[in-house]
Amino acid sequence: MPQSKDPLHGKTLQMILEDLTTKYSWEELSDHININCFKSNPSIKSSLTFLRKTPWARKKVEELYINSLD
């Protein structure tokens, strides 16, 4: 079975967010993506709640994650 070329394959939103918060601070994340869940009292839990309900923000987080892999 061929490996998926999709860097998001097998990654949950939580895994992506945890990887990003390891690489960047919350402040840096809010500089990259201007959303309140990264600025005001940020946490993985509150960010996941927001991102699951907000497709455009989730897309930006996924794009940042893909770009951070380079």
Buried (B, 14 or more C-beta within 10 A) or exposed (E): EEEEEEBBEEEEBBEBBEBBBEEBEBEEBBEBBEBEBBBEEBEEEBBBEBBEEBEEBBEBBBEBBEEBEE
